[in-house]
């Protein structure tokens, strides 16, 4: 497990390579490609972010991915909690799509809610450096130079408090990178 501690904030990874198979991941990528090809992605958000709550899909591979996220959140908290809402979506990115990087900063914290967020690196380009192609975190806000890049570890959930500002690192390849993002409000 990789753990990064910054004052009161922690980012932790949870490995599910013994549960989620390469076939599960390939099926999830095919689902996401179909959703995007169908036009079911947000046109005002980062390009190719799916609109559908992927955790609502009724198939074995999505069941594994969903419950691995829930388990990761419980292990992050070191206890079970009552889940008020859970949702998931995906991004498909490559260096073929140019976006203003400053527009990609975001967090997932809602007023009066406790949220854990997660990122699962579903499929990474074969020519990408996994240490620098993950997620960039701004623990002290986007105006602070204090940043950390979480590596893109296959078969791992990266779990962190939803209030932390973050954005995807710049795509390093013309091959598509597929990530699954999720929130658990508790």
CORJO-V644825 format. One record per pair of residues at least 24 apart in sequence whose C-alpha atoms are under 8 Angstrom apart, sorted by sequence separation. I is the first residue (numbers start at 1). J is the second residue. D is the distance in Angstrom with one decimal. If there is no record, write none. Layout:
i & j & d
I & J & D
I & J & D
This chain:
i & j & d
141 & 165 & 6.2
139 & 164 & 5.9
138 & 164 & 6.9
139 & 165 & 6.5
137 & 164 & 7.0
138 & 165 & 5.3
124 & 152 & 7.9
137 & 165 & 5.9
138 & 166 & 5.9
137 & 166 & 4.4
124 & 154 & 7.7
136 & 166 & 5.5
137 & 167 & 6.8
55 & 86 & 7.9
121 & 152 & 6.0
123 & 154 & 7.4
135 & 166 & 6.8
136 & 167 & 5.4
55 & 87 & 6.2
121 & 153 & 6.5
122 & 154 & 6.6
135 & 167 & 5.9
136 & 168 & 6.0
28 & 61 & 6.9
54 & 87 & 7.3
55 & 88 & 5.7
121 & 154 & 5.5
122 & 155 & 7.0
135 & 168 & 4.6
136 & 169 & 5.8
27 & 61 & 7.2
28 & 62 & 7.2
53 & 87 & 5.6
54 & 88 & 5.3
120 & 154 & 7.6
121 & 155 & 6.8
134 & 168 & 6.4
135 & 169 & 5.3
53 & 88 & 5.0
54 & 89 & 5.6
120 & 155 & 7.1
121 & 156 & 6.9
133 & 168 & 7.8
134 & 169 & 5.8
25 & 61 & 7.4
52 & 88 & 7.9
53 & 89 & 5.6
54 & 90 & 7.8
120 & 156 & 5.9
121 & 157 & 7.5
133 & 169 & 5.5
24 & 61 & 4.9
52 & 89 & 6.4
105 & 142 & 7.4
120 & 157 & 4.7
132 & 169 & 7.3
133 & 170 & 7.0
51 & 89 & 6.7
119 & 157 & 5.6
120 & 158 & 6.4
133 & 171 & 6.9
50 & 89 & 5.6
118 & 157 & 6.1
119 & 158 & 5.1
133 & 172 & 7.1
49 & 89 & 6.9
50 & 90 & 5.4
118 & 158 & 5.3
119 & 159 & 6.8
20 & 61 & 7.6
49 & 90 & 5.6
50 & 91 & 6.6
118 & 159 & 4.4
48 & 90 & 8.0
49 & 91 & 4.5
117 & 159 & 5.7
118 & 160 & 6.4
48 & 91 & 5.6
49 & 92 & 6.8
73 & 116 & 6.8
116 & 159 & 6.9
117 & 160 & 5.5
129 & 172 & 7.9
20 & 64 & 6.6
47 & 91 & 7.8
48 & 92 & 5.5
116 & 160 & 5.8
117 & 161 & 5.9
128 & 172 & 5.8
19 & 64 & 7.5
20 & 65 & 7.2
47 & 92 & 7.9
48 & 93 & 7.1
116 & 161 & 4.6
117 & 162 & 5.0
127 & 172 & 7.8
128 & 173 & 6.4
47 & 93 & 7.7
115 & 161 & 6.2
116 & 162 & 4.9
127 & 173 & 6.6
115 & 162 & 5.0
114 & 162 & 7.8
115 & 163 & 7.5
125 & 173 & 6.5
69 & 118 & 7.2
126 & 175 & 7.9
47 & 97 & 7.8
125 & 175 & 5.4
125 & 176 & 6.3
16 & 68 & 7.1
124 & 176 & 7.3
125 & 177 & 5.8
46 & 99 & 7.7
109 & 162 & 5.1
123 & 176 & 7.9
124 & 177 & 4.8
108 & 162 & 4.7
109 & 163 & 4.7
123 & 177 & 5.7
124 & 178 & 6.5
107 & 162 & 6.0
108 & 163 & 5.8
122 & 177 & 7.9
123 & 178 & 5.0
107 & 163 & 5.4
108 & 164 & 7.8
122 & 178 & 5.4
123 & 179 & 6.8
107 & 164 & 5.7
121 & 178 & 6.5
122 & 179 & 5.1
14 & 72 & 6.1
32 & 90 & 7.1
46 & 104 & 6.9
107 & 165 & 4.7
121 & 179 & 4.6
122 & 180 & 6.5
106 & 165 & 5.3
107 & 166 & 6.3
120 & 179 & 5.6
121 & 180 & 6.5
105 & 165 & 6.3
106 & 166 & 5.7
119 & 179 & 6.7
120 & 180 & 5.0
105 & 166 & 5.5
106 & 167 & 6.5
119 & 180 & 5.7
120 & 181 & 6.4
104 & 166 & 8.0
105 & 167 & 4.9
119 & 181 & 4.6
104 & 167 & 5.5
118 & 181 & 5.6
119 & 182 & 6.5
12 & 76 & 7.2
104 & 168 & 7.4
117 & 181 & 7.4
118 & 182 & 5.1
117 & 182 & 5.6
118 & 183 & 6.4
117 & 183 & 4.4
116 & 183 & 5.7
117 & 184 & 6.4
115 & 183 & 6.5
116 & 184 & 5.3
101 & 170 & 7.8
115 & 184 & 5.6
116 & 185 & 6.6
115 & 185 & 4.5
114 & 185 & 5.6
115 & 186 & 6.3
113 & 185 & 6.6
114 & 186 & 5.6
113 & 186 & 7.2
95 & 170 & 7.6
108 & 183 & 7.5
95 & 171 & 5.0
94 & 171 & 5.2
95 & 172 & 6.1
93 & 171 & 6.7
94 & 172 & 7.1
95 & 173 & 5.5
96 & 174 & 5.9
94 & 173 & 5.8
95 & 174 & 5.2
94 & 174 & 5.2
95 & 175 & 7.9
94 & 175 & 5.9
94 & 176 & 4.8
76 & 159 & 7.2
93 & 176 & 5.4
94 & 177 & 6.1
92 & 176 & 6.1
93 & 177 & 5.2
72 & 157 & 7.1
92 & 177 & 5.6
93 & 178 & 6.7
73 & 159 & 6.8
91 & 177 & 7.8
92 & 178 & 4.8
72 & 159 & 7.1
91 & 178 & 5.8
92 & 179 & 6.9
69 & 157 & 6.8
90 & 178 & 7.0
91 & 179 & 5.5
68 & 157 & 8.0
90 & 179 & 5.6
91 & 180 & 6.7
90 & 180 & 4.5
91 & 181 & 7.9
89 & 180 & 5.9
90 & 181 & 5.9
88 & 180 & 6.9
89 & 181 & 5.5
29 & 122 & 7.4
88 & 181 & 5.6
89 & 182 & 6.5
29 & 123 & 7.5
88 & 182 & 4.2
87 & 182 & 5.6
88 & 183 & 6.5
86 & 182 & 7.3
87 & 183 & 5.6
25 & 122 & 6.1
86 & 183 & 5.7
87 & 184 & 6.9
25 & 123 & 7.4
85 & 183 & 8.0
86 & 184 & 4.5
85 & 184 & 5.9
86 & 185 & 6.3
84 & 184 & 7.6
85 & 185 & 5.1
83 & 184 & 6.8
84 & 185 & 5.4
85 & 186 & 7.0
83 & 185 & 6.1
84 & 186 & 5.1
83 & 186 & 4.6
82 & 186 & 5.7
81 & 186 & 6.6
73 & 184 & 7.8
69 & 182 & 7.7
70 & 184 & 7.7
9 & 139 & 7.6
6 & 139 & 7.5
20 & 155 & 7.0
17 & 155 & 5.1
16 & 155 & 5.4
17 & 156 & 7.4
15 & 155 & 6.0
16 & 156 & 5.8
15 & 156 & 4.4
16 & 157 & 7.8
14 & 156 & 5.3
15 & 157 & 6.7
13 & 156 & 6.1
14 & 157 & 5.2
13 & 157 & 5.4
14 & 158 & 6.7
13 & 158 & 4.5
14 & 159 & 7.9
12 & 158 & 5.7
13 & 159 & 6.2
11 & 158 & 6.8
12 & 159 & 5.4
11 & 159 & 5.7
12 & 160 & 6.7
11 & 160 & 4.8
29 & 178 & 7.1
10 & 160 & 6.2
11 & 161 & 7.8
9 & 160 & 7.7
10 & 161 & 7.6
9 & 161 & 7.3
